[in-house]
Amino acid sequence: MPALRFEDLLQGPDREWDGERWGADGRPILLLNDTAADRSAWWPVAARLADEHAVAVLDLPVQQPIGDQAEALAEFVANMGTRAPVVAGHGSAALVASLFAVRYVAHAVVNIEQPLDEPRRDPDATRALQEITAGPRKIKCRYLAIFAAAPGQAYEAWLRERIPDAVCAAYGTEGAFPHLSDPERFTEDLRNLTT
């Protein structure tokens, strides 16, 4: 199935989002691209999901604070007419997905290779992590943290204290892209989260 451009859903003269839309039916799945990566890496996953789900592969707005990116994502979701999407983000995009779930309604979040317990030098990331893990509002949806290798022994317990429905999965793959190294497993994990 070819990608369908959705520029018509991007409102205003200062369009912040670019990406493709795959499929049109079923639970919406948003795949957020880290600013340092090429969104075409998501295409094999999007193609596998498009028969059952409305999938959007999105580049994050560049050079914006994480909180502003989460707000822009909420506006994008509203403009799409979508409610409670599954939002997956890799690397720093996982912070945007997680912050979106803190502030708005998500059906599920998939955090790929982004630990939430590591201190950051970037004050923007530190503020986002504080709101995600210790703010007054909590993530109340299913939350899957995917890593190539198992995180530290205490990480899953630490994460569940902050996000009660959190689960960690170690794919046992090489490198920092477990979702691309094992796209079949990743696709199945996403499908399981849509129910």
WOZISUL-V806100 format. One record per pair of residues at least 12 apart in sequence whose ideal C-beta (glycine too) atoms are under 6 Angstrom apart, sorted by the first residue. I is the first residue (numbers start at 1). J is the second residue. Records with the same first field share a line. If there is no record, write none. Layout:
BEGIN
I->J, J
END
This chain:
BEGIN
1->50
3->20
4->21
6->21
9->79, 80
11->79
16->61, 72
17->58, 76
18->59
19->56, 57, 58, 59
20->57
21->56
22->46, 50, 55
23->50, 53, 54, 55
24->54
26->52, 53
27->53, 194
28->54, 82, 85
29->49, 53, 55, 86
30->56, 85, 87
31->57, 88
32->58, 89, 93, 97
33->59
34->90, 91, 92, 93
35->60, 62
39->57, 59
41->180
42->57
44->183
45->183, 187
48->187
60->93
65->124
66->95, 96, 124, 128
69->96
70->96, 99, 100
73->100
74->104
84->105, 107
86->107, 108, 193, 194
87->100, 106, 109
88->110
90->112
91->114
94->111, 112, 114
95->128
97->109
98->132
99->128, 132
101->139, 141
102->131, 132, 137, 139
106->141
107->141
108->141, 142, 193
109->143
110->144
111->145
112->146, 179
113->147, 176
116->129, 133
117->158
133->162
139->163
142->165, 193
143->163, 165, 166
144->167
145->168
146->169, 178
147->170
148->171, 173, 178
149->170
150->170
156->168
END
